[in-house]
Every structure is written in structure tokens, then in C-alpha cells.
Amino acid sequence: MRLLAMKPGHDGNLAYIANGQLEFSFEAEKDSGNRYAPIGATELIEAMRHTSEIPEAIVISGWSAGVDPLGRPIGAGYMGLDGFVVEGVLFSREQGGSNPMVMVSA
């Protein structure tokens, strides 16, 4: 299975796991990134460029703002998501290209 895991926000990271092996992990505050730098959509798209194959799933972790676990969610929140289903999302590679692209069908 191929997973692209994302923890958005502060101390965020992106990791690509293929067949149980970690292929890469990007952290927002590493590689000369600013302290408290977030992980967001731009970094997610950049990570997709580095995958060897199209991920079968994108996994989103999360946290909550403040000290209350039920406070304002960041990403999937501290307690996770209930009943969250995404339909009509297709990951494909450009014809003749090597970079993944994200296509959302309505």
C-alpha cells in the first residue's frame, strides 16, 4: 500500500510510505525552514512530485489549538474525523509526464 501522510500546521510533516517502507519525510522546520513554519497545500503538492507512484490514500493527522483537545481543530483535529468521506477524487499522472497531478471530478 502507498500512503502519503500529512500533519498540517505547526510542527507539520509529510511522509510517503510504500509497501511498509518510509520513502521520504519532509518536516516544516527542517532544511532551513522557519521556526513554527506550517505544512500546507503547497508542500503537499511538492511532496506529490517526489512520490515514486501515485498514493493509494492521503492520510491526514491533526491537533487542536490551545490546551483543550476539543478546541479548534487543526487538520483532522485531536480526536479525528467522524463520517468524513471524499468521493470523486482521482490521482493521475500527466500523459507522458512523470509528475503526479491531482484531479477532482465534480
Secondary structure, DSSP 8 states (H G I E B T S, - for coil): -EEEEEE-EET-EEEEEETTEEEEEEETTSTT--TT-EE-HHHHHHHHHT-SS--SEEEE-EEESSS-TTSSEEET-SS--SS----SEEEEE-TT-SSEEEEE--
